[in-house]
Amino acid sequence: MPIDMEHRLTVVEDRSKSNTRRIEDLEKRQDNLDDLVSTVKVLATREESVENDVKEIKRDVKDLTNKPAKRWEGVVEKVIMLVVAAVVGFILAKIGLA
């Protein structure tokens, strides 16, 4: 084999080995990227679930904080009705209808 051909063949073999290592490195990086994408998908799903839970908790807290106000409104309404009934009863008693 002529020396030039032998040299060229050695260069090609070296380049082939180098390319093989680079391809293996790229495959590892691609596997890592695929893992990262999968992890991000899982995190996005969990984040959505947490967001829904937070919305539900906020609704529950709002309902709980509104309960005392609703009760107070009911008590006030009943007191007003009682006062009005007493006034009407007093007026009816004064005019002799009761």
C-alpha positions as CSV (number, residue, x, y, z in Angstrom):
1,M,0.0,0.0,0.0
2,P,1.4,3.4,-0.8
3,I,2.3,5.6,2.1
4,D,-0.2,8.2,1.1
5,M,-3.1,5.7,1.1
6,E,-2.0,4.4,4.4
7,H,-1.9,7.9,5.9
8,R,-5.3,8.7,4.5
9,L,-6.8,5.5,5.9
10,T,-5.3,6.2,9.3
11,V,-6.8,9.7,9.2
12,V,-10.2,8.3,8.2
13,E,-10.1,5.8,11.0
14,D,-9.2,8.4,13.5
15,R,-12.0,10.7,12.3
16,S,-14.4,7.7,12.5
17,K,-13.4,7.1,16.1
18,S,-13.8,10.8,16.9
19,N,-17.2,10.9,15.2
20,T,-18.3,7.8,17.1
21,R,-17.4,9.4,20.4
22,R,-19.2,12.6,19.4
23,I,-22.3,10.7,18.4
24,E,-22.3,8.8,21.7
25,D,-22.0,12.1,23.6
26,L,-24.9,13.6,21.5
27,E,-27.0,10.5,22.2
28,K,-26.4,10.9,26.0
29,R,-27.3,14.6,25.7
30,Q,-30.4,13.8,23.8
31,D,-31.4,11.2,26.4
32,N,-30.9,13.9,29.1
33,L,-33.1,16.3,27.2
34,D,-35.8,13.7,26.8
35,D,-35.7,13.1,30.5
36,L,-35.9,16.8,31.1
37,V,-38.9,17.1,28.8
38,S,-40.7,14.3,30.6
39,T,-39.9,15.9,34.0
40,V,-41.3,19.2,32.9
41,K,-44.5,17.6,31.7
42,V,-44.9,15.9,35.1
43,L,-44.2,19.2,36.9
44,A,-46.7,21.0,34.6
45,T,-49.4,18.5,35.4
46,R,-48.7,18.7,39.2
47,E,-48.7,22.5,39.0
48,E,-52.1,22.5,37.4
49,S,-53.4,20.2,40.1
50,V,-51.9,22.5,42.8
51,E,-53.5,25.5,41.1
52,N,-56.9,23.8,41.1
53,D,-56.5,22.9,44.8
54,V,-55.6,26.5,45.7
55,K,-58.7,27.8,43.9
56,E,-60.8,25.3,45.8
57,I,-59.2,26.3,49.1
58,K,-59.8,30.0,48.4
59,R,-63.5,29.3,47.6
60,D,-63.8,27.3,50.9
61,V,-62.1,30.1,52.9
62,K,-64.3,32.7,51.3
63,D,-67.4,30.6,52.2
64,L,-66.2,30.2,55.7
65,T,-65.5,33.9,56.2
66,N,-69.0,34.8,54.7
67,K,-70.9,32.5,57.1
68,P,-70.7,34.8,60.2
69,A,-71.8,37.8,58.1
70,K,-74.8,35.8,56.8
71,R,-75.7,34.8,60.3
72,W,-75.4,38.4,61.5
73,E,-77.6,39.6,58.7
74,G,-80.2,37.0,59.6
75,V,-80.2,38.0,63.3
76,V,-80.5,41.7,62.3
77,E,-83.4,40.9,60.0
78,K,-85.2,39.0,62.7
79,V,-84.7,41.8,65.2
80,I,-86.0,44.4,62.7
81,M,-89.1,42.2,62.1
82,L,-89.7,41.8,65.8
83,V,-89.4,45.6,66.4
84,V,-91.8,46.3,63.4
85,A,-94.3,43.7,64.7
86,A,-94.1,45.2,68.2
87,V,-94.7,48.7,66.8
88,V,-97.6,47.5,64.7
89,G,-99.0,45.6,67.7
90,F,-98.7,48.7,69.9
91,I,-100.4,50.9,67.3
92,L,-103.2,48.4,66.8
93,A,-103.7,48.2,70.6
94,K,-103.9,52.0,70.8
95,I,-106.6,52.2,68.2
96,G,-108.4,49.4,69.7
97,L,-108.0,46.8,67.0
98,A,-106.0,44.3,69.0
